Amino acid sequence: MKLRLVIRNFLFLPAIVFFMSSEISALAQTGFVLLEPDSGKMNHIVLNYLNGEYQIVTTGADPSIITLPLKKRIPDDFNILTFEYFCPQGLDHLELFFGPPLAEARSKRTGAVGLSEGWTLFTADLSQDKGVWGKEGDWLRIDFGGKAGVRMQIRNISLRPPTDREKMLAGTRDEKARREGKMQQRIMEYLAADYPSEIVKVSVDSQTVYIEGKADGSGLFLCEVPPYNDVTETRDFTFVFPVDEGEFRKQLERFSWRDGVYYDRLLSKWVLAEKNSSGYRLVSHARYPGEIKAKYDLPPLVPAGRKGLGGFGANRGHIEDLDELGITSATVNIWFTRFMFTKPAQDRISHNYNGQTYYFGKKDVMMLDSTFSTTAGRGIVTAGILLVGKAEQCPDPEIGRLLQHPDMDPAGIYSMPNMTSPESINCYAAAIDFLESRYTRPDKKYGMLNHLIIHNEVDAGWVWTNMGRKSALLYMDAYIKSMRLCYALARSYNPHSEVFISLTHHWSWTSHPLFHPSRDLMEILLDYTRAEGDFHWAVAQHPYPQSLFEPKTWLDEQVDFSFDTRLITFKNLEVLDAFMKKPEMLYKEKRKRTLWLSENGTNSKSYSEQDLAEQAAGFAYAWKKMKKLDGIDGFQWHNWFDHRGEGGLRLGLRRFPDDKDDPGGKKPVWHLYKAADTGSENQVFEPYKKIIGIRRWNKIRYRGEIE
């Protein structure tokens, strides 16, 4: 495949922008100094401009673009190169030449541009390289890696001054790295420790917390660890209670005032420690509540089948698809920071959480009401995907300040929630409490929310759940706090709620230097549950084909049938099925965890007959393989409709809603999805064997050992 690169609004904010010549004078008045590519000075590249984005197809090993000369000098402090890009394969490097002249001595290689399956931000500091460049008449050559065959899109390429936040992050980076290195070592020792004492059980009812344990020695203390404290870093716990040697049972009030907020101990974990001259030393692992009395005695709701929809919303049209396709499960994006407020207004709904009132935009809430009522009325099991927006994207700046993680890098699309202060914890908990209190009522007045997917693709957290540059262990330490908080609140309403970890198809390897393989993160999660008590977490995996653009997943090359496979795609779903059944993966070593393929689908490169048939064949292949794998509990197709914001992908069961020929029209894959799990499945699927290159469906299944 040729590499396609899409670039939109090539700009150096607030200095240089790739644009059409006619736009230069208007934008220059806003402080931009604009550039446009020199169409006669491109190498191994075909450039197209589409929908405000530049699309590039690299056709050789030295793809590059040279800009037209600068028409004015760039200010000296415009040293941050930044752009948004969409590239499921990534670039092996990006190199800049500051001309004239064209010389290696006047170049900078920024390293790999990591893969991204959503629009993400790339930045590079050029302050050490740009000193002799930026005057009138200068130009820039941008080299996009060293190979053909990688498709990419780019927009908003910018050169700008560093922001105050970037200056702050840069100024604290070395000290933060030193502290985090020590913290990582202490966490590793904590998880591996064989402590003499033990917290055996923590249970919570409407008013009381019960803690049972075994103290190996006298003079020990039971210590409370709220989510905004780190158990390995705390030396002076705020709330401590002496315990007797041997077996003990403590009974504490569930609610208490601390740090200026009325706090719910449902969210805390508990640890045993002994006091010494420097504070407290741990003598046990901490333990979270394992038994939580739910407000409602709701029955368990299990999907009647495995067909689902991802990103469902009642406002997207064609609700009849739920019935015609036989949908039994759905995921719903919940951007709660977009409609959460700290102050009242006429168009807001109030919600009191532990004595503090927060407010939620009525229009957005009513949309969720409609969505969850639509699914609940059909017995469709739903999972809400919790997404924390950037502070600058929050309508209420105070919500943004409270909930954006303090270490979030601007590169992220969404943030890890801020779990570092009492005020932030209270705000985050209030949002989850609002959702659970509204959407778990037995009367289903507003619909039903059954489970929570905790953020999006956390192994690609640099893009989708950002908290800065973190090791896998430190990242998961924060993420597990978010999982546990959501789990505790969900279980306090619904005794069957599960929380899902959201993961990409990058299983044991990733080309992005700031991503973490999904298997590594699950293994860290297992380490924590062994140490701090198990809970009903589940897996939301996204096993797209190796290239999101290529629907012929049976051609995937970066997969094998071992637990060390690089990727998990439709081609080797057997690996994921086997992994979920490993003894160490079972809930309390007894019960298989729920596994949803919560975001997955195949692409139609265009609306040609051949491309639509190949998309359908990709689904037929995946479905027939999955049917024999009972470890997979749900298959939620993404996307319901083709979406303009997905970098040129056409993953929908239906066409673009604004398609000029057949807006929102059913694609062939829609009809296969309808036939799946019905009496007509074999007949409808039959023609696609020829595209796959098989005569019998059993030829696609792997029957060997997976190790």
N, C-alpha and C positions, 0 to 999 in steps of 0.2 A: 504494500500500500504506500502511496506517496504521502509525505508529511504535509498536512494542511495546517496553516497557522492563520488565525484570525486576529486582527488587530483593530481596535476601535478607539477613536479619540486619542490618538498618539499625542500625549502632551507631557510637558515638563511643568508641573504645577509649582508655583504659578508662572512658569517661564516658557517652556517649549512644548508645542503640541503638533503632532502630525495631523494636518487638516487639509481641506481643499483650499486653494488660493483665495477664492471668493469670501471665505470666512475669516481671513486673517485680520482685516482691518477692524471688524466688529469685535472680535475677541481680544485683540491687542489692547483695547480700551479698558479691559477688566484686569490688566496686569499680566496677561499671558504673552510670552514671546513664542510665536508659533513656528513649527517646522512642518514641511511636507516631504514625503519620500521623493527622491529623484527617480522617476520611472525608467530612466536610461542607465541607472547605476545600481542594478540589482543582479545578484549572482545566485544561480541555482534556486531561484524563487519565482513563483507566479503569484502576483498580488491581486487580490480582489477586494472591493469595498462593498459590504452588504449590511444593511440595517444598522448603520453607524459603527460597524466593526470592520477591521481589516482581516481578511482571510489570506493566509499565505500557504502555498504548497511548495515545500522544499523538494527539489528534484535532483539534488546531488549532495556531496559531502562538505560543501563550503557555502552554505546559504547565508546571504548577507544583504543588507539594505544600507545605502548611503543617503543621507538627508540633503536637501538643498541647503546652501550656505545660510548662516544666521544673518538676519537683517539688522540686528542690534546686539549690543553686548549683554551678556547674562550676568546678573549680580554675583559677586564672589561667593556668597554663602548658599547658593543654590546647588547643594552638593548631594542631595538624596535623589537617586534614580528610583523610580517606582512605577509599577504597572500592575494592572489586573490581568489575569490570564486564565484560560481554561485549556488543560492539556492532560488527558488521561495517561499519556506516556512519559511526559516530562522531556526536558532537554539535558543532554549530557554536560553542556556548559553554555554560558552566555559570555561573549567577549565584545568589548567596546574599543573602538579605535578613535582617538581624538585627533581629527585632521583639520587642515593639512600640517605636515605631510602624513602619509600612510606609513606607519612604522611600528614594529613590535615595541619599541621603547616608549611609544605613546599609546599604549593599550592597557586594558585591565580585563582580566578574566575573573568573573564573579563566582565561578563554580557552577554546580548543577542547578537547574531550575526544576525543582521537584514536581512530580506528577500532581495534577489536581483535577478532580472530577466535578468541580464546581468553580465558580469564579472566585479567585483568591488573589491576595496582594503579594507582590514581590518587591523587596527594597534592597538597595545596595548603596553603601556610603562611598562616595567618590571624592571625599575631601582630600585624600592623599594623592589623587590622580588628576584632578581637574585644574590645577593651578595655572597651567599654561594654555588652557583652552577656554573658550566661551566668548571670544571677541567677534565682532562683525566679520563675516566671511568664513568663519570656521564651520565645519560640518562634522557629523558623527556617523561612523559606520557601526552597525549592530550586526554581529554574527550570531545566528540562532543555532548553536550546536554544530555537530559535525556529522550528522547523518540525515538521510532521507527516510521517509516512512513513519514520521511522527506527526500527528495532527495537533494543531494548536490554534488558539484564538487569543488575541490581546486587545486590550482597550486601556485608555488613560495612561499611556506611557508618559511619565512626568519627571522633570528635574525640579526640585523645590528645596527650600531650606528645611532643616530638621524641625519637627514640631517640639513643643515644650515637653510633651510626653516622651518622645524619642530621646531628647536630651537627658531627661530624668532616668529613663531605663538604661541609657549608655553610662551615665554617671554612677549607677549602683550595680552594674553588671558584674564586676569583678568580686565585690564584697558579697553579693548575693550568691554567686557561684561557689565561693568559699563556704558560706553558711550551708548552702544546700548540699554540698559534698559531705559535710559532717552529718547533716540530717539523714542523708541517704544511708550512710554507714550505720547510724543508730537504728534506723528502721530495719535494715537487713538483720542486725543483731537481735532486735526485738522479735521479728517474725520467726527467726531460727531458734530462739531461746527455749530452754526446757525449765520453766519456772517451778519453784517448789510449791507455790500456792496457786489457787485457782478460783475464778468466778465461775460457778457451775451453771447458774441460770439467772436470767433477768426477765421478769414479767411485769406487765403494766395493765391496770384497769382504769376506770374513769377518774379515780382520785388518788391512786396509790401506785408506788413502784416497789416491787419486791425483789430483793437481791439475795441469792443463796450462794455460798461459797465455802472454801476450805482454807483456813489460815495456817500455814506451816510455821508456827512460832508465835510468840506473844509480842505485844506492842505494835501490831500492824494496823493500818488504816485503810478503810474503804474510801476511794477518791472518785469524785465525779469528773468526767471529761466531756464537756459540751463540744459541739462540732467545731467551734472556733478555736479550740485548743488542740495542740498536737501532743499526743500522749508521750511520745519519746522526747519531746523538747521541754515539757512542763516540769518545773522543779518545785513549784509552790502552788498546789491545787487550792482553789477557793473554798470548796466544800469537801471536808474530810470527816470521817466518822470512825471512831475506834471499834475494832472487832475483837472478839474473844478468840483465843487459839482453838484450832480444830474447826469443826463444822459450825457455820453461823447462818443466820437469816436476819436480814435487815428489812424494815418496812419504813418507807419515806413518803412524804407528801409529794404528789406528782408535780404540783405547780409551786413556783417560788419566785420571789423578786431577786434579780441579780443584774448587775451592770446596767441599771437603768431600764430594764425591760422585765415584764412578767414572763417567766420562762417555763416551758413545758419539758419536764425531765424525760418524756418519751423520746426526745432526740439525743439524749446523752448515752455514753457508754461508761462502764465502771471498771475500776482497776484497783488492785491491792498494792500498797507500797509501805515501805518503812521509812521513818524519818531519821535523817542524819544531819551533820553540821552544814551540809550544802543544800538541804531541802529534802525532797522525797526521792527514794530509789524504788523502781518497780520490782515487785516480787511475783507478779502474775501478768498474763495477757489481759487486755481489756475485753469486755463483752458488752454487746448491744442487747436491747430487749429482743428476746426470741419468741415470747408469747405476748400478744397484744390483743386485748379484748376489743372487738369491733363494735361500733355503735349500732350497726345494722346486722341482722342475721340473714344475710343474703345467701342464696344457693350458688354453687359453682356454675359458671356458664362456660361451656366448651364449644368451640365452633363445630357446626354440623358437618363441615367438610374442610378442604384445604384451600379453596379458592378465595382470594381476598383482593382488595384494592388498596394501594398506597396513596397517601396524600388526599384522602377523600374529603370533599366539602359539599354540602347540600346546595351551595350557590354555583356549582360548576356546570349545572345542566345535565340532562339525560339521566335523571335519577332512576328511570326505568331500567337502566343497566344493572342495578342491584338485583332486580328480580330476574331479568332475562339472562344474566350471566351466572346466576346462582351464587352470589357473593355471600360468604359466611363470616368474614373478618375484614377489618379495615384499620388503617392507621390514619391519624388526624394530626396535622401540624398545629401546635399550640405556641404561638409567639406571645407569651403572656406579658413580656415586657413592653409590647406595643400598645397594651390597653390597661396597664396597671398604673395607678396614681396614688399620691400621698395626700391629695387635697380633694374635697368634695366639689361636685358640679352637678347641674341639673341632669345631664345625660350620663351619669355614673351611678353604679350600684355599689353600696357600701358593704363592707365585710369586716366584722370584728374578729380579730385573732388575738387571744390572750390580753384583752384590754386595750388593744391598739387598733384603730380603724384604718383600713385601706380601701381604695376605690377602683372599680373596674368599668371600663367603657361599655355602655349599654349596647351600642351597635355591634361590637365585636362579640360580646357575650351572647346576644340574641342569635348571632350567626352560629356560634358553637351550640346553642340550644337546638337550633334547627338541624344541625349536622348530627348531634348525638340522639336526638329524637327520631330522626330518619332511620338511623341504624338500629336503635333499640326497638323500634316498632317492628323490625324484621328479624329480631333475634341475632343480629350481627354483633360479634364480639369486637370491641374497639380497643385500640391502644393509642394514647396521646403521646406525641413526640414533643418533649419539652425543649424549647429553644430560647436561649438567653441572648438578646440582642446587644449590640455595642451600645455604649453609653450615649453616643451622639445620635443614635437612632431611636432612643427612647423618648416618647412625647413628654414624659416627666423627667427632667434632669436628675431629680433626687433618686428616682428609681434606677436610673442608669448608674449613678454614683454608688448606690448600695449594692447593685447586683453584678456589675461588670467586675471580673476578677482583677485585682490590682496589678497583676503581671501580664495582663492580656496584651499581645502584640497587635498592632493595627492590621497585620496580615490576615487575621482570622475573620471569618464571616460571622460566626457566633462566638460567645464567650463561655468559658467555664463559669458557673455561678460563684460569686464571692462568698467563701465559707470562713472568712478570717475575722469577723467582728460580730458581737451580739446583735447589733442593729441589722446587719446584712442577713444573718441567719433568721431573724424574726421576719424580715421582709420576704425572704425566699419561702420560708415555711408558710407564711400567710397566703402566698400565691397558690401553693399546693393545697393548702387547707380549703381555700375558696373553691378550687376545682373539684376536690373530693366531696366537699359538703354539698355542692350543687348537683354533681353528676353521679352520685351513688345512692340517691334516695330510693327506697323500695317502691315508691309510687311512680318512679321514672318521670316525674313532672317535667324535667328539663332534658330527659334522655339519660343515657348510661355510658360512663367511662369505666372500662373494666381494668385496664392495665396502663402502665406508664413506660415509655421508652425514654431512657435518660440521656437526652441530648442526641447528637447525630454523629455517627462514624468517628468514634473517639480515638481509634487508632490513627486516623487522619485528623487528629485534634488541632493541629496547627492551622487547618482550614476551618473545621466545623465546630470545634469546642476548644477555643484557644485559651491558654493560660501562660503564654510565653514559652521560652525554651526550657523544657523540663525533661529529665530522664523519665523513662517509662515508670519507674517505681514512684517517683515523686508525683508524677501526673496521676497515677492510679490512686495514690494516697488521698488526693483531693477528690478525685472522681468517686471513689467509694464512699466518701462522706456524703456526697450528693445523692448517691444511690440509697444509702441508709436512711437519710432524712426523708426522701420521697417514699421509701418503703414503709417507714414507721407511720407516716401520716396517712398513706393509702390504706394500710392495714387497720388503722384506728377507725375506719369507716366500713371497709369491705374486707372480710376475712379471707378472700381468695385473690386479692390483687397481687400481681407480680410486677417486678421492675426488670426491664430488659437492658442489657448492654448492647449498644449499636456498633457494628463493625463492618469494615469493607471486605473485599475479597483478597486483600494482601495478607496472606496467612503467616508465613514465616520469613518474609522478605519484603522490603519496600525500597524503591529507588529514591524516595524523598528523604533527605537527611534529618528532617524533623518529624517524620512519622514513626510510629511504632508498630511492628507486626501484630496482627490481631491475636494470634495464638499466645504471644508473650503477655499481652494484657489479661487474657483469660487466666493464664497460669498465675499471675500476680493476684488476681481476684480470688483464686482458689487458696493461695497462701494466706490471704487475709481472713477468709472464712474459716479456714482450719484454726487460725489463731484466735479470732474474735467471735466465733459462732456463725453457723450457717444461716442463710435466709433464702426465701424463694426468689432468687434472681434467675433470669432467663436470657436467651440469646436472640438477638435480632441481626442476622447476618445478611450481607448484600453480595451474593455470589454472581455478579455480572460476568459476562464473558471477559476474556483477557483484555481485549480492546472493546470499550463500550460502543465503538462505531461498527464493529464487525459482529454480525449476528450469528455467523457460522461457528459457534462455540466449540463444535467438535474438532476444529482446527487449532484450538489453543495449545501452545507449546510450553508455556511456563507452568505446567501442572504435571503431577504424577500421582500415584496412588499410595502415598506414604504420609505420615503425620508431619514430615518435613517438607512437603510440597511448598513451592513458592506461593502459589495462588490457589484459592478454592473458587472454582467457577462451576457452571452447570456441568462441565465435562467430568469433574471428579467430586461430585456431591457425596459419593460414598465415603470420602474421607471425613467430611463434616458429620455425617450420620454416625460413623464409627467413633469419632471423638466424643460426641455427646453421650455415648453409651459406655465410655470408659468408667471404671469404678470410682475414680477420684472426681469425676464430673457429676456424679449423682447427688441429688439433694439428700443430705444426711446419709449418704452412701446407700440409699434405698430407691430413690425415685428419679427417673429421667427428667431433666429440666426441659421446659418448653423451648422449642426452637422454631422461630418464624424466619422465613426468607422475606424479610419485611420491606425490602426495596430491591427489586430486580426486574429485569425485562430484557428484551432484545430490540435492536435498532433496525429501522428501515432507512437505508442511506438516502433514499429518495422515495417518490411515490410511483416509480416505475413498477411494472408488473413483476419483474424479476426481483427487485429489492424488497417488495412487499411479501413475496413468496419466501424469500430467505429469512425475513423477520419471523414469519409464521413457522418456518421449519425450525428455527432456533428455539422457539417456545415448545414446539412438539417434542423436540429432543429433550429439553429440560423436564417437561412434564412426565414423559414416559420413563425417564430415569428416576425421577422423584417418587413415582407411584410405588416403587418397590422398596422405598426407604422409610420405614415407620418411625424413624427418629425425627423426621421433619413434620411439624404440626401445622404449618401454615405457609402459604405462598401468596404474598401481597404484590400484585403487579404495579410497577412504576414505569411509565406514568399513565394515568387514565387517558389523558389527551396529550398529543405532542405539544411541547412547550417551547416558546421562542427563547426562553432564558437558559436553555440547556446546551449552549455551545454548538448548535448545529445538529444535535441528536434528534431523532424522531422515535422515541421509545414508547409512544402511546399506543393504546388499543384503538384510539380514534385519531383522526388527523388534527392539524392545528385548528383551533376554533375559528381562526380568521383565514383559513385556506380559501383561495379564490374560486377553486373548482368545486369543492365539496366540504364546506366548513364543518368541522367536527365529525366528518363521515367515518363510518366503520371501516377499519382496515381488515384484511384477511385474518390477521391474528385475533381480532375480536371474535370472529366466528369459531376459531379453534378454542378460544377461552370459553366460549359458551358451551361447546360440545364436550369439553373436558369433564370427566366424571359423570357422563350421561351415556345412555345407550347408543348414541350416535358417535361416540368418541372415535372408535376404530375406523369407521367409514370416513369421517371428516379428516382424520389425521393421515390416512393412507397415502394420498398423493405426495406427501412431504418426505416419505422414505427415499424417493429418488433423488431429491436435493441433498439429503444427508449422505446418500450412497450406501444404503442398507436394504436388505429384503425383509428382515424380521427385527422387531424392536428389541429382542433380547441381545442383539449384537452390540447395543450401546452400553450394556451393563458390565460392570467390573465385578468379578466373583472371587478374586484372590484375597490374600491376607493383607491387611493394612497395618503397618508397623511404624 
